[in-house]
Amino acid sequence: MSENLFNPNQTARIPTHEVPKFLSEKFDSSPTTPAPVSAGSSAEEHDSFGATRWNPVEAAKSYGSEEQELGGSQRDHSEEYDDAASASAHTFTSGAAVERDRDPSRSVGARFLQVVLAVMFPLLVLIGAVRLVATPWFAWAIYNRPGFPADQFGFTNEERLTYGNYGVDYLSNSAGQEYLGGLVDASGNPLFLNTEVSHMVDVKNVLLPVFFGGLGLFILAVLIMFAIRSVAPGGVRRGLFAGSLITLVLIAGLATAALVNWSAFFTGVHQLFFKDGTWTFNYSDTLIRLYPPQFWVDAGIGVGAIVLLTCLITLIATWPTRRRRDHDKRVAQLKLETTS
């Protein structure tokens, strides 16, 4: 009996008809042949008694295949995620590029018009300042300011103002040279010499085209501002702001040159527009008595003050504050949405 304990083949089996009913329902006493395990079968096997045995070889194979399947699934999901992310990023960047292309405020044409406006601004301000100085009221202010030198040859302040206004009016009216050539003093002598009248004609031939050109530039600038405003919110302000900065740099250079050597500056300006020998006179001549060197110094200061004041007002009105930039962005976005 003890030998049968160590030899399962010789162990006596209980006859089937003697197995209790409750055990026969649970177990099948007939020996079973285990089914062959295929490559895709489970790593678990059943012995002849129905017990479950673990097959390490099949388990390793299953583990490898499951790992590959899991890794492949993860890679598939990762690749899908990367593809989705890249597609989303591409869509976002391409959408932003399309939005930039569709935004009229960032177009080449809008930026070009802003540059043109910025370049035109110094010319407009300088021409406007010269036109304001070349008026009778400015001559009156100069003649009546404290400390202005009196005429050493006998013109009173009233005579200066009367005759001086004739010269200023002639520069902007359509009269011929007889407007000045026909003037006489209290003694009946011609007020201006022929050389003086000739120089005033030269001055008029320079200033009138400049004034009409300034008027044309002003009209063109207004049209450009309307064009910029229709496509680029804030573009007019940016153009005027840049133009003010350019004007300040230019006027600072001119003022420095005038302060360093006024005589050389005055001579250089006249040599630029007039022939030598046509603009020099004696101190006893009427033009020098009416418009002495101090008159031109005050006129230059007046032009510089008008330009400086205009630039400061423009800078304050167009300074790119955060509130103004945000407003421009909102307006541009609304325009873009309405046009899309």
Secondary structure, DSSP 4 states (H G I P E B T S, - for coil): -HHHHH-TTTSPPPPGGGS-HHHHTT---S--PPPPP-TTS-SEEE-TTS-EEE-HHHHHHHHHHHHHHHHHHHHHHHHHHHHHHHHHHHHHHHHHHHHHHH-GGGSHHHHHHHHHHHHHHHHHHHHHHHHHHSSHHHHHHHHTSTTPPPPTTS--HHHHHHHHHHHHHHTTS---THHHHT-B-TTS-BSS-HHHHHHHHHHHHHHHHHHHHHHHHHHHHHHHHHHHHHHSTTHHHHHHHHHHHHHHHHHHHHHHHHHH-HHHHHHHHHHHHS-TTSS---TTSHHHHHS-HHHHHHHHHHHHHHHHHHHHHHHHHH---HHHHHHHHHHHHHHHHHH-
